Amino acid sequence: MSQYDNTDSGAVFPPRDNHKMILQGKANNNGNESQMIVTMSTLPDGRKIMDVYEKTGTLFPNQKKTSDSAPDYTGPIGTRRIAAWKKTKDNLSYMSLSFSDKMEGKNNVEQQAQPIDDDIPF
């Protein structure tokens, strides 16, 4: 039996009810500037914890979507590209992700995209 290969893929879901973004800003870690987000959640035993996230990429609406199979969002993630498709399963909205190398010499969607509003995109 072959093993499932989930390389260059993923999924993201709405946060749990007890998982809230509480802080955001710039940070310098050993000379490297980055954008950071801090979230707070409650563990099943009642303890509160804070998680620290570092920005790694940006998603823009795919304004050149030519088919239903084309990604709904795309953008840069480090030196690579991320694509995202809006999905729903069992009344739960989420986004399916795919990562790939950037295509050289093409007009990438992220170069022509407009900013999106702050609402959850589904």
N, C-alpha and C positions, 0 to 999 in steps of 0.2 A: 504494500500500500504506500503510495507516495505521500509525502508530507506537504501540507498547505504552505505556500510561499506568500507571505504578506509584505514582501519587500516593496517599498515605494507606494504604499497605500495606507489608508487609515479612515477613521470616522470620528466626527465630533458631535456632541449632543448638548442640549440645553443644560445649564448647571442644575444641581440638586437644589431643592427649596432652601436648604440651610447653607448654601455656598454662595457668598457674595463678594464682589470686588469691593475692596475698602480703600485702597491707595494706588496711586500710579505716579510715575515720574521718571526722571533720568537718574542714572547711577554710573559711577566710574569704578570698575573693578580691575585693579592692577593695570591701570592706564587705558582700559577699554571702555568706551562710552556705550551705553545701551539704554533702551526704554524698559522699564520694569512695571509689573503689576503685582499687587499683593492681594490675596483673597483670604477670607476667613470662613471656616466651616466648623461644624460640631461633629465630633466622633460619636459613634453609638454609645460609648460609655459616658458621654456628657462633656468631655474635655474639648475646649476650643483650640483650634490650630490655625496658623496662617501659612499659606503656601506662597512662594515667590516664583514669578514667571518672567522670563526675558523674551522680548519681542524677537521673533525670528523671520517674520514675513508679513506680507500684506495681500489681502484679497480685494479685487475690484470686480464690479459687475461685468460680465462678458457682453459688451454691446455689439459684438459681431457674431453672435450666436446664429448659426445657419441651419442647425438641425436639433431635434430633441435630444440627441445623444451628445451634443457639444456641452462643455461645462457651463454652469450658471455663473461661476466666478473663477477668476484666474489671477495670478500675480507672482511676484518674485518671493522666493524663500531662500535666503542666503545666496549662493551662486547657482541655485536651481530654480525650478518653476513648480508652483502648486496649482492644481485645478480642483474645483469643488462642485459637486452636484447636489441640489436640494432633493431630499428623499423623505418619505413617510412610511413607517411600518408600525402596525398596531397602534395607530393614532399618535405616534411619537415622531416629531420632526427632527431630522438630523441632516448632516452633510457628509457625503462620501468623498474621500480625498484621494488624489493621485499626485505623485511627485515624479518629475522628470528633468532631464537636462534641458537648458534653454536652447531654443532654436536660433542659431546665428543668422543674421541678415534679414530676419523677418520683423515686421512691425508688430511687436507684442501688444496684447490687449492692454496691459498695465500702463503702457506709455500713452495711451489715448483715453484712459478711463476718467470718469468724473467721480468726485467724492460721493460716498453714500451717506445716508442719514444714520443715526445711532440706533434705530429700531432693529430688532432681530429680523433677519431677512426672510423669515418664513412664518 
